[in-house]
Amino acid sequence: MSAMTSTNESNAVINKQFNLFRLTWPIFLEVFLFMLMGIVDTLMLSDVSDNAVAAVGTSNQVISIAILVLEVIGNGAAIVVAQYIGSRKVLEASRITAVAITLNLAVGLLLSGTFLLLGGYLMEKMHLQGEILALAKSYIAIVGGAIFLQALINTLAAVIRTYGFTKETMFVSVFMNVIHVVGNYLLIFGHWGLPQMGVQGAAISTIVSRLICAVIFFWLLYRVMEVRIQIKDYFRMTKKYIMQILKIGVPSAVEQVTYQLCQLVFVFYVTYLGSEAMASRQYANNISTFIYLFSIAIGMGTAIIVGRLVGANLKDQAYKRVWSSVKWAMAATLVMDILIIIFRVPLIGMFTDNPEIIRMASQVILLSFLLETGRTCNIVIINSLRASGDAKFPVYMGLISMVCMSLPLGYLFVFKMNLGLAGIWLAIAADEWVRAVIMYFRWKSRAWEKHSLIQHDEPESRENVPAVAPV
């Protein structure tokens, strides 16, 4: 009787860990707060000038590509660690984490040097001019020069979430955002005797909050791991672990970098529409992030579950989990989309009182109903494909859809059909829906089952393994 009770208690603990809601709500708050950091920058800088908003928005478009490069190792390590935890190989999971931290720090330092040397040149090539160019150069030198801090944060946070401690990473994000907001208040506007620094103040506030966050994440990692990392593990570059990380991380990052590069090209298109269009795009993007916020959280939570289930050789449960997650994500997206469309004008009015900017931003937010529904399917299913080990397929489809279809469509809509900013949104929506349909059939085909990182000699068995808890 006692043995049975112990087994039931163990199953209850694992069920709790696999519960999507338990994993997702802290991720939702964490991602929300991360996005809020960008909103706070934009909102505070809008009191400085619309040029300041345009400069920071363009700089962050380039910096976001570097952050995605850093996710090669962070996301790859998280998925590999999830599968090893699922198969109960916790020592290997610890060593993989150490390898990932060392590799990502090295890449981050390389990118920091690149931004310090070439950041200004990149801003010039973005067709920026005058005050916007000067502000963008200043911002990218400071934030880009310290991008190695984000390298550490990416890896540490991803692995901590994989262990199931999503609530703890959320608390760290709350603290980081508080520091960032206070720093913005002090340095942008020059309170408490500090100099009024504008865009430079926002940049300094960003890197200080990231530094504090990275230190806390290191401390937290050692608290949550089942087998703690030894100092020597940071210098033990095992080829097997590196190749497993890169097998998932490189395709994942290529797909995301391709997406961001396409967005960068769209930004280039928008520069020809004028400064008001650039500011409108930035405001509309900031507001639209709240539409797919739930999808990102559900996608990340589902990926953790899928990785563990595939590692435990429970592929039937992984298959069903994804369809359930897609339904929840789509429902949340539709509700948020409708709310934001209804209140779009007062929301944009929080950032600017320019009637032309309000008109353009309102127009493209209306089109978000087409764009965000397709994006929701992609976020959940692509995250799940990566977690299963099937990371290359989304890359191939992304190259075809994004590069070969959406970019030419955007050019056609903006410069030939004179649709302006709306043309950009229509081109992106077309890409999202094409990929959503393709990813739907990929998951349905179950071809992803062949890509597990851990080979199982025995057929799938459900004995002594608890089912995934419902939402």
C-alpha positions as CSV (number, residue, x, y, z in Angstrom):
1,M,0.0,0.0,0.0
2,S,2.8,2.4,0.9
3,A,4.6,1.7,-2.4
4,M,1.4,2.4,-4.3
5,T,0.9,5.7,-2.3
6,S,4.5,6.7,-3.1
7,T,4.0,6.1,-6.8
8,N,0.8,8.0,-6.8
9,E,2.5,11.0,-5.1
10,S,5.3,10.9,-7.6
11,N,2.9,10.8,-10.5
12,A,1.0,13.8,-9.0
13,V,4.3,15.8,-8.8
14,I,5.1,15.0,-12.5
15,N,1.6,15.8,-13.6
16,K,1.9,19.1,-11.9
17,Q,5.2,19.8,-13.7
18,F,3.6,18.9,-17.0
19,N,0.5,21.1,-16.5
20,L,0.4,23.6,-19.3
21,F,-1.3,26.3,-17.3
22,R,1.2,26.0,-14.5
23,L,4.1,26.4,-17.0
24,T,2.5,29.0,-19.1
25,W,1.1,31.7,-16.8
26,P,4.5,32.7,-15.4
27,I,6.0,32.6,-19.0
28,F,3.1,34.9,-20.1
29,L,3.9,37.4,-17.4
30,E,7.6,37.2,-18.1
31,V,7.2,37.8,-21.8
32,F,4.6,40.5,-21.1
33,L,7.2,42.3,-18.9
34,F,9.9,41.9,-21.5
35,M,7.6,43.5,-24.0
36,L,6.7,46.1,-21.5
37,M,10.3,47.1,-21.3
38,G,10.1,48.0,-25.0
39,I,6.8,49.8,-24.5
40,V,8.2,51.8,-21.6
41,D,11.2,52.9,-23.7
42,T,8.8,54.0,-26.5
43,L,6.3,55.7,-24.2
44,M,9.0,57.6,-22.3
45,L,11.0,58.5,-25.4
46,S,7.8,59.7,-27.1
47,D,7.9,62.6,-24.6
48,V,11.4,63.4,-25.9
49,S,10.4,63.3,-29.7
50,D,9.1,61.1,-32.4
51,N,12.6,61.1,-33.9
52,A,13.9,59.5,-30.7
53,V,11.2,56.7,-31.0
54,A,12.1,56.1,-34.6
55,A,15.9,55.9,-33.8
56,V,15.4,53.4,-30.9
57,G,12.9,51.4,-32.9
58,T,15.3,51.0,-35.9
59,S,18.3,50.3,-33.6
60,N,16.4,47.6,-31.8
61,Q,15.4,46.0,-35.1
62,V,19.1,45.3,-35.7
63,I,19.8,44.4,-32.1
64,S,17.0,41.9,-32.2
65,I,18.7,40.0,-35.0
66,A,21.8,39.7,-32.8
67,I,19.6,38.5,-29.9
68,L,18.2,35.8,-32.2
69,V,21.8,34.7,-33.1
70,L,22.4,34.3,-29.4
71,E,19.3,32.1,-29.2
72,V,21.1,29.5,-31.4
73,I,22.7,28.2,-28.3
74,G,20.2,29.2,-25.7
75,N,17.2,27.6,-27.4
76,G,19.1,24.6,-28.7
77,A,20.4,23.9,-25.2
78,A,16.9,24.2,-23.7
79,I,15.5,21.6,-26.0
80,V,18.4,19.2,-25.6
81,V,18.2,19.6,-21.8
82,A,14.4,19.0,-21.9
83,Q,14.8,15.7,-23.7
84,Y,17.6,14.5,-21.4
85,I,15.5,15.4,-18.3
86,G,12.6,13.5,-19.9
87,S,14.8,10.5,-20.2
88,R,16.2,11.1,-16.6
89,K,19.8,11.7,-17.7
90,V,20.3,14.7,-15.3
91,L,24.1,14.6,-15.2
92,E,24.3,15.0,-19.0
93,A,21.7,17.8,-18.7
94,S,23.9,19.7,-16.3
95,R,27.0,19.4,-18.5
96,I,25.1,20.5,-21.6
97,T,24.0,23.6,-19.7
98,A,27.6,24.5,-18.8
99,V,28.7,24.0,-22.5
100,A,25.9,26.3,-23.6
101,I,26.7,29.1,-21.2
102,T,30.4,29.1,-22.3
103,L,29.6,29.1,-26.0
104,N,26.9,31.8,-25.8
105,L,29.1,34.1,-23.8
106,A,31.8,33.8,-26.4
107,V,29.4,34.6,-29.2
108,G,28.0,37.5,-27.2
109,L,31.4,39.0,-26.7
110,L,32.0,38.7,-30.5
111,L,28.7,40.5,-31.2
112,S,29.4,43.2,-28.7
113,G,32.7,44.0,-30.4
114,T,30.9,44.0,-33.8
115,F,28.4,46.6,-32.6
116,L,31.0,48.8,-31.1
117,L,33.0,48.9,-34.3
118,L,30.2,48.8,-37.0
119,G,27.0,49.8,-35.3
120,G,27.1,53.4,-36.7
121,Y,27.8,52.1,-40.2
122,L,24.8,49.8,-40.0
123,M,22.5,52.7,-39.0
124,E,23.8,54.7,-42.0
125,K,22.9,51.8,-44.3
126,M,19.4,51.8,-42.9
127,H,18.8,55.0,-44.8
128,L,18.6,57.0,-41.5
129,Q,19.4,60.7,-41.7
130,G,19.9,63.8,-39.5
131,E,18.9,63.6,-35.8
132,I,17.4,60.1,-36.1
133,L,20.8,58.8,-37.4
134,A,22.7,60.5,-34.5
135,L,20.4,59.1,-31.9
136,A,20.4,55.6,-33.4
137,K,24.2,55.5,-33.5
138,S,24.4,56.4,-29.8
139,Y,21.8,53.8,-28.7
140,I,23.2,50.9,-30.7
141,A,26.8,51.6,-29.5
142,I,25.7,51.3,-25.8
143,V,23.0,48.5,-25.9
144,G,24.8,46.6,-28.7
145,G,28.1,46.9,-27.1
146,A,26.8,45.1,-24.0
147,I,24.8,42.5,-25.9
148,F,26.9,39.7,-24.2
149,L,24.8,40.2,-21.1
150,Q,21.7,39.2,-23.1
151,A,23.7,36.1,-24.3
152,L,24.0,35.0,-20.7
153,I,20.3,35.8,-19.9
154,N,19.1,33.9,-22.9
155,T,20.8,30.7,-22.0
156,L,20.2,30.8,-18.2
157,A,16.5,31.7,-18.5
158,A,15.8,29.1,-21.1
159,V,17.4,26.3,-19.1
160,I,15.8,27.3,-15.8
161,R,12.3,27.3,-17.6
162,T,13.1,23.8,-18.9
163,Y,13.5,22.5,-15.4
164,G,10.0,23.7,-14.8
165,F,10.8,26.8,-12.8
166,T,8.9,29.3,-14.9
167,K,7.6,31.2,-11.9
168,E,11.1,32.0,-10.7
169,T,12.2,33.4,-14.1
170,M,9.1,35.5,-14.1
171,F,10.0,37.1,-10.7
172,V,13.4,38.0,-12.0
173,S,11.9,39.7,-15.0
174,V,9.6,41.7,-12.7
175,F,12.6,42.9,-10.8
176,M,14.5,43.7,-14.0
177,N,11.6,45.7,-15.3
178,V,11.4,47.7,-12.1
179,I,15.1,48.6,-12.3
180,H,14.7,49.5,-16.0
181,V,11.7,51.8,-15.4
182,V,13.4,53.6,-12.5
183,G,16.5,53.9,-14.6
184,N,14.6,55.4,-17.5
185,Y,12.9,57.9,-15.2
186,L,16.2,59.0,-13.7
187,L,18.3,59.0,-16.9
188,I,16.0,60.0,-19.7
189,F,14.6,63.0,-18.0
190,G,17.4,63.8,-15.5
191,H,15.7,63.4,-12.1
192,W,17.4,63.3,-8.6
193,G,20.3,65.4,-9.8
194,L,21.3,63.1,-12.7
195,P,21.9,64.5,-16.2
196,Q,19.1,64.5,-18.7
197,M,20.4,62.0,-21.3
198,G,17.4,61.1,-23.5
199,V,18.1,58.1,-25.7
200,Q,21.5,57.5,-24.1
201,G,19.7,57.3,-20.7
202,A,17.3,54.6,-22.0
203,A,20.3,52.6,-23.3
204,I,22.3,52.8,-20.0
205,S,19.2,51.8,-18.1
206,T,18.8,48.8,-20.4
207,I,22.3,47.4,-19.8
208,V,22.3,48.0,-16.0
209,S,19.0,46.1,-15.6
210,R,20.4,43.2,-17.8
211,L,23.6,43.0,-15.7
212,I,21.7,42.6,-12.5
213,C,19.3,40.1,-14.1
214,A,22.2,38.0,-15.4
215,V,23.7,37.8,-11.9
216,I,20.4,36.7,-10.3
217,F,19.9,34.1,-13.0
218,F,23.3,32.5,-12.3
219,W,22.4,32.2,-8.6
220,L,19.0,30.8,-9.5
221,L,20.4,28.2,-11.9
222,Y,22.4,26.6,-9.1
223,R,19.4,26.5,-6.9
224,V,17.1,24.6,-9.3
225,M,19.4,22.0,-11.0
226,E,19.2,18.4,-9.9
227,V,23.0,18.0,-10.5
228,R,24.9,21.3,-10.1
229,I,27.5,22.4,-12.6
230,Q,31.1,22.0,-11.6
231,I,33.6,24.8,-12.6
232,K,35.5,22.4,-14.9
233,D,32.3,21.7,-16.8
234,Y,32.4,25.3,-18.2
235,F,35.7,24.4,-19.9
236,R,34.8,20.9,-21.0
237,M,33.7,21.4,-24.6
238,T,32.3,17.9,-25.4
239,K,31.8,17.5,-29.1
240,K,28.6,15.4,-28.7
241,Y,26.8,18.0,-26.7
242,I,27.9,20.9,-28.9
243,M,26.6,19.1,-32.0
244,Q,23.3,18.3,-30.3
245,I,22.9,21.9,-29.3
246,L,23.8,23.2,-32.8
247,K,21.6,20.6,-34.5
248,I,18.5,22.3,-32.9
249,G,19.9,25.8,-32.3
250,V,21.3,26.6,-35.7
251,P,18.2,25.8,-37.8
252,S,16.0,27.5,-35.1
253,A,18.0,30.7,-35.2
254,V,18.3,30.7,-39.0
255,E,14.5,30.6,-39.3
256,Q,14.1,33.4,-36.8
257,V,17.0,35.5,-38.2
258,T,15.5,35.1,-41.7
259,Y,12.2,36.4,-40.3
260,Q,13.9,39.4,-38.6
261,L,16.0,40.2,-41.7
262,C,12.8,40.3,-43.7
263,Q,11.4,42.7,-41.1
264,L,14.6,44.7,-41.5
265,V,13.9,44.9,-45.2
266,F,10.4,46.0,-44.5
267,V,11.8,48.7,-42.2
268,F,14.0,49.8,-45.1
269,Y,10.8,50.1,-47.3
270,V,9.1,52.2,-44.6
271,T,12.0,54.7,-44.5
272,Y,10.9,55.7,-48.0
273,L,7.4,56.5,-46.7
274,G,8.7,59.2,-44.2
275,S,9.3,59.7,-40.5
276,E,5.6,59.6,-39.7
277,A,5.3,56.1,-41.2
278,M,8.3,54.9,-39.3
279,A,6.9,56.1,-36.0
280,S,3.4,54.6,-36.9
281,R,5.0,51.3,-37.6
282,Q,6.8,51.4,-34.2
283,Y,3.7,52.3,-32.3
284,A,1.5,49.7,-34.1
285,N,4.2,47.0,-33.5
286,N,4.3,47.8,-29.8
287,I,0.6,47.5,-29.4
288,S,0.3,44.4,-31.6
289,T,2.8,42.5,-29.4
290,F,0.0,42.2,-26.8
291,I,-2.1,40.3,-29.3
292,Y,0.3,37.4,-29.7
293,L,1.6,37.5,-26.2
294,F,-0.6,34.5,-25.1
295,S,0.6,32.6,-28.1
296,I,4.2,33.1,-27.3
297,A,3.7,31.9,-23.7
298,I,1.6,28.9,-24.8
299,G,4.2,28.0,-27.5
300,M,7.1,28.1,-25.0
301,G,5.2,26.1,-22.4
302,T,4.1,23.5,-25.0
303,A,7.7,23.2,-26.2
304,I,8.9,22.3,-22.6
305,I,6.2,19.6,-22.4
306,V,6.8,18.3,-25.9
307,G,10.6,18.1,-25.3
308,R,10.1,16.1,-22.1
309,L,7.5,13.8,-23.6
310,V,9.6,13.1,-26.7
311,G,12.6,12.4,-24.4
312,A,10.4,10.0,-22.4
313,N,9.3,8.4,-25.7
314,L,5.7,9.4,-25.2
315,K,5.0,10.7,-28.7
316,D,1.3,10.1,-28.8
317,Q,0.9,12.4,-25.9
318,A,3.1,15.0,-27.5
319,Y,1.0,14.9,-30.7
320,K,-2.2,15.5,-28.8
321,R,-0.8,18.2,-26.6
322,V,0.1,20.4,-29.5
323,W,-3.4,20.4,-31.0
324,S,-4.9,21.3,-27.6
325,S,-2.4,24.2,-27.3
326,V,-3.2,25.5,-30.7
327,K,-6.9,25.8,-29.8
328,W,-6.1,27.7,-26.6
329,A,-3.7,30.0,-28.3
330,M,-6.0,30.8,-31.1
331,A,-8.9,31.6,-28.7
332,A,-6.7,33.9,-26.7
333,T,-5.4,35.7,-29.8
334,L,-8.9,36.3,-31.2
335,V,-10.1,37.8,-27.9
336,M,-7.0,40.1,-27.6
337,D,-7.2,41.1,-31.3
338,I,-10.8,42.2,-31.0
339,L,-10.1,44.2,-27.8
340,I,-7.1,46.0,-29.3
341,I,-9.0,46.8,-32.5
342,I,-11.9,48.3,-30.5
343,F,-9.5,50.5,-28.4
344,R,-6.8,51.1,-31.0
345,V,-7.2,54.9,-31.3
346,P,-6.9,55.7,-27.5
347,L,-4.0,53.1,-27.3
348,I,-2.1,54.9,-30.0
349,G,-3.0,58.2,-28.5
350,M,-1.0,57.2,-25.4
351,F,2.2,57.6,-27.6
352,T,1.4,60.5,-29.8
353,D,-1.1,63.2,-30.7
354,N,0.0,63.4,-34.4
355,P,-3.3,62.8,-36.3
356,E,-1.5,61.3,-39.3
357,I,0.5,58.8,-37.2
358,I,-2.7,57.9,-35.4
359,R,-4.5,57.3,-38.7
360,M,-1.7,55.1,-40.2
361,A,-1.2,53.1,-37.0
362,S,-5.0,52.5,-36.6
363,Q,-5.2,51.3,-40.2
364,V,-2.6,48.6,-39.8
365,I,-3.9,47.5,-36.4
366,L,-7.2,46.7,-38.2
367,L,-5.2,44.3,-40.5
368,S,-3.8,42.5,-37.4
369,F,-6.8,40.2,-37.5
370,L,-5.4,38.6,-40.6
371,L,-1.8,38.6,-39.5
372,E,-2.0,37.5,-35.9
373,T,-4.2,34.4,-36.4
374,G,-1.7,32.9,-38.8
375,R,1.2,33.9,-36.6
376,T,-0.5,32.1,-33.6
377,C,-0.5,28.7,-35.4
378,N,3.1,29.2,-36.4
379,I,4.3,30.1,-32.9
380,V,2.9,27.0,-31.3
381,I,3.6,24.4,-33.9
382,I,7.1,25.6,-34.9
383,N,8.1,25.7,-31.2
384,S,6.8,22.1,-30.9
385,L,8.6,21.0,-34.0
386,R,11.9,22.3,-32.6
387,A,11.2,20.7,-29.3
388,S,10.7,17.3,-31.0
389,G,14.1,17.7,-32.8
390,D,12.5,18.5,-36.2
391,A,14.2,22.0,-36.5
392,K,15.3,22.1,-40.1
393,F,11.8,21.8,-41.8
394,P,10.6,25.3,-40.5
395,V,13.8,26.8,-41.9
396,Y,13.3,25.5,-45.4
397,M,9.6,26.6,-45.5
398,G,10.5,30.0,-44.0
399,L,13.1,30.7,-46.7
400,I,10.5,29.9,-49.4
401,S,7.6,31.8,-47.8
402,M,9.4,34.8,-46.2
403,V,12.2,35.5,-48.7
404,C,10.6,34.4,-52.0
405,M,7.1,35.5,-51.3
406,S,6.6,38.1,-48.6
407,L,9.5,40.4,-49.6
408,P,8.4,40.7,-53.3
409,L,4.8,41.1,-52.1
410,G,5.8,43.9,-49.8
411,Y,7.7,45.7,-52.6
412,L,4.7,45.3,-54.9
413,F,2.2,46.5,-52.3
414,V,4.2,49.5,-51.1
415,F,5.9,50.8,-54.3
416,K,3.8,49.6,-57.1
417,M,0.3,49.6,-55.6
418,N,0.9,52.5,-53.3
419,L,-0.7,50.8,-50.3
420,G,1.8,52.4,-47.9
421,L,2.3,50.9,-44.4
422,A,-0.8,48.6,-44.9
423,G,1.1,46.9,-47.7
424,I,3.7,45.7,-45.3
425,W,1.1,44.2,-43.0
426,L,-0.6,42.4,-45.9
427,A,2.7,40.9,-47.1
428,I,3.6,39.7,-43.6
429,A,0.0,38.2,-43.1
430,A,0.4,36.3,-46.4
431,D,3.6,34.7,-45.2
432,E,2.2,33.8,-41.8
433,W,-0.8,32.0,-43.3
434,V,1.2,30.1,-45.9
435,R,3.6,28.8,-43.3
436,A,0.7,28.1,-40.8
437,V,-0.9,25.8,-43.3
438,I,2.4,24.0,-44.1
439,M,3.2,23.6,-40.4
440,Y,-0.3,22.2,-39.6
441,F,0.2,19.4,-42.1
442,R,3.8,18.8,-40.9
443,W,2.7,18.1,-37.4
444,K,-0.3,16.1,-38.6
445,S,2.0,13.8,-40.7
446,R,4.1,12.9,-37.5
447,A,7.3,13.1,-39.6
448,W,8.8,14.9,-36.6
449,E,8.8,11.6,-34.6
450,K,12.0,10.5,-36.4
451,H,14.1,13.4,-35.2
452,S,14.3,12.7,-31.5
453,L,17.8,13.5,-30.0
454,I,17.7,10.5,-27.7
455,Q,17.4,7.0,-29.2
456,H,15.1,4.6,-27.5
457,D,15.7,0.9,-27.9
458,E,12.3,-0.1,-26.5
459,P,9.0,0.7,-28.1
460,E,6.9,3.5,-26.6
461,S,5.4,2.4,-23.3
462,R,3.0,4.1,-20.9
463,E,3.6,1.9,-17.9
464,N,4.6,3.8,-14.8
465,V,4.6,7.1,-16.7
466,P,1.9,9.6,-15.9
467,A,-0.2,11.2,-18.5
468,V,0.2,14.9,-19.2
469,A,-2.1,16.9,-17.0
470,P,-4.9,18.8,-18.6
471,V,-4.8,22.6,-19.0
